[in-house]
């Protein structure tokens, strides 16, 4: 319960920053828009390939390649805009203001490193998918469990490797070594689960997702019922209901993306400061955490 309370308090602190500097939210919004457009465009060749080649071996290969490309591009989009958010938060905490042009310049500087991070995430994702397709045997179930664990571990590592790239200009190998050292030497001082940010954002997302579904059903179904069988009004009701649902879902996505990115950025900044204090011979537990975390931990 304490973890959930801390997560809630961090959420309030993170959004307090966003309300003071609106630039902090822009990358999450851009990621949603760009990701949506790319998904719509990317699904077109997949549908065409499925129609042309069907369930043939060649068709499965083509679909696999197209799916992998789309997954890779989506990871790139996620990491590019998350990287911008990280830089904006870092500048806000260290300079009092986040600058979009500076954040974009840093992302361009680290674009190749971001691509390598996306490649590894794509490989992990493909391994997970392959294991899911072969789960009817003991070996398949073991592979599914192993790749599931790998995916969880890599996801946790990637959210800290990205700040290492953006803040300290490290490549994938250097970032992975830095994160490994942070975890090994317990420089974060707290476990990732000690502040339940993911639990809080997940619960809020679920609640508002349910509300979105109920509202969409009520509006769409209400108009369809009131239409008395009029096809035009029924279609309008369905469209309006769908717009309400997907609008709220998009807002939930922005909310979750920004909050979790802010959390991991603050964690890395704190670990970085603790590491520096340790090297300099200062007392690590006296290092002040970034303001949003400091307010939560007291």
N, C-alpha and C positions, 0 to 999 in steps of 0.2 A: 504493500500500500504506500510505503514511503517512496518507493521508486516511481510509482504513478504520480504521486503528489509533486515530486521533483520534476518529472516530465512536464506536468501541467504548468509549473512555475517557469520552467525554461521556455516553454511555448510562449508564454506571455512576454517574457523578456525578449525573445527573438522577434516577435511581432511588434514590440515596442520600437526596436531598431528599424524595422521596415516602415513603420508609420512616420518615423522621423526622417528617413531617407528612402524615398520611393524607388530609387534606382536599384535597391537590393532585391526588389521583386521582379524587375523587368526580365532578367534572364529566364526565370521560371515560366513566365508568360510566353516569352519567345520560344522556349523549348516545347511548350504545349502546341503552339501554332505550327511551328516548323515540323515537329514530329507528326502531327496530324496530317499535314500536307504530304509529307514523305510516305506515310503509311498508305494514304489513298493512291498515290502514284505508284508505289511499290507493289501494291496488291494487284494492279492491272496485269502486268506480265505474268504473275503467278496464276491468275485466273485463265489467261489465254493459254498458258502452257498446259494447265490441267485439262482444258477443253481439247487442245490439239493432240496431246500425247496420252491422255487418260491415265490408267493405272499400270502402264508398261514400265519395264525396268528403266528404259531411257527417260521416260517421263518422270519417274521418281528421282532420278539423278538431277534432271533439270530443275525440278521443284526444290530439291534439297539445296542446290547451288543458289537459286534465286532467294530462297528463304534465309540462307546464311548471309547473303549480301544485304538483305533488308535488316536482319538482326544487327549486323555490323554497323550499318549506317545509323540505326536507331541508338546504338551505344555511343557512337561518335557524337550525335546530337545531344544526348544526355550529358556526356562528359564535357563537351564544349560549354554548354550553358551552365552546368553545375560549377565548372571551373571559373566562369565569370562571376557567379554568385560568391564563391569562396574568396576571390580576389576583392570583390566589393566589400565583403564583411571584414576581411583583413584590413583593408584600407580604412574602413569606418572605425574599427577598434583602435587602430594605431595612429590615424590622422584625423579622425572625426568626420570623414566624408568619403563616400565611395564614388569613384569616377568611372563611368561606363567606357570612355575611350581608353583609359588605362587598363581596365579589365579586359577589353577586347585586344589590346596590344599584347598583354601577357598570354592570352589564349593563343594568339597567332605565334608567339614565340615558342610556346610549348605544344604546338599542334601535332608535330610528329610523335612526341611522347604520348599525347592523348590517343593518337591512332594505335600505338602499340598496346596501350591499356585496353582499347576497344577490341583489338585482335584477340587478346587473351580472354576477355570476357565472352567474346563470341565462341571461341573454342570450348570454353567451359559450358556455355549454354548448349552447344551442339552435342557435347558428350552427354549432358543431362537428357537431352531429347532422345538420343540414341539408346540410352539405358531405359528410358520410359517405354520405348517400343519393344524392348526385349525383356519383359518382366514375367514371362510365363515359366521360367525355369529357376532353379536355385541360384545358378550363376547369374542369371539376369536380375534377380532380386538383390543379390549381393552388389552387382554393378550399380543398380539403381540407388542403393543405400550409400555406396561410396561416392558416386557422382553428386548425390544430393548433399552430402557432407562437404564435398569439394566446392560446390556452388555456394553454400552458406559461408564457408571460410573465405572463399575468394571475394564474395560480395562485401564481407566485413573488411577485408584487406584493401579492396579497391577504393572504398569511401575514405580511407586514410592515405592511400598512395596518391590519390588525386590532389589533395591539399599539399602534399610534399612536392609534387610537380609544380603546382601553381605558386606556392609561397616561397619554396627554396630552390626552384629551377632544377629539380632532379629528374633524371630519366627513369624509366620503368625499373631497371635493376637497382639503381640507387634508392629509389623510393621504396621498393620492397624491402631492401636491407634496413633502411631507416625505420620503417614500420615494424619490422621484425625485432629490431633493437628496442623500440619503444615498448612493445609487448613483453619482450623477455625481461627487461629491466623494470617493468611496471612503472614506467614514467608517466602513465596517464593518471596514476594515483587511484583511479576508480575504474571499475569494469564498465564496459559499454552498456551493460544492463542496469547499472546503479541509478541511472537517470532514465526513466521509462519513456523516452520521447517516442519511440516506435509504437509502444502500447497506446499512448495518448492519441497520436495521429491516426493510428489504426482504428481506435474506437470512435473518434470523431468522424473519420471518413465513413465508417460503417453506418453510424447513426444518420448522417446527412445523406448517405446513399439510399437508405431506406425511406427517408423523408422525400427524396427526389422521386423515387419510384411511386410512392403513394400519391404525391402531387400530380405526377404525370398521368397516373392511372385515373385519378379523380377528374382532372381537367379533360383528358382525352376521352375517357369513358362517359363523363358527364355531357360533353358536347355531342358525342355519338348517340347517347340515349335521348337527349333533347331534340336531336335532328328529326326524329320521327321517321327515320329511314332515308333521309336525304343524303345521298352519296357525297356530295360536295362538302356539306357541313361535317360529315363523319370523317372525311379525309383531313379537313382542316383541324378537327379535334385531335386526330392521331399525330399530325405534324406538330401542333402546338405542344402536346404532351411530350413528344420526343425531344423538342427543343428545350423544354423545361428540364427534363431529365439529364440531357447531355450537357447543358449549361452548368448545372449544379455539379455534375461529375467533373467537369473541367476545372471548376473552382476548387473542388476537393484536391485535384491533382496538383494544382499550383500551391495550395496550402501545404500539402504533404511534402512536395519537392523542396520548397524553400525551408521549411522547418527542419527537416532531416539534414539538409546540406549545411544549414547554419550550425546545427549541433555538432556534426563531424568536423567542421572547420574550427569551431571553438575548442574541441577536444585536441585537435592536432596543434593548434597554436599554444595551448597550455602545455602539452607534452614537450613541445619545442623549447618553451621557456624553462621548463623544469630541467631538461637536458643541458641547456646552457648554464643554468645555475649549478648543476652538479659538476660540470667541467671546471667551472670557476671556483669550486670549493664552497659555494654558498649553501645554506640549508634549503633543501628542495621543497619541504612542506610549508615553507613560508612564501613561496612564489605565488603571487596573486593570479588567480585564474582570470580569463577574459570575462568582462562584465556580466554577460548573460549567465555564465556558469557560476561566477562568484556570488551573484544574487541568489542562486538556487541553493548553493552549498552552505551559505552563511559564513 
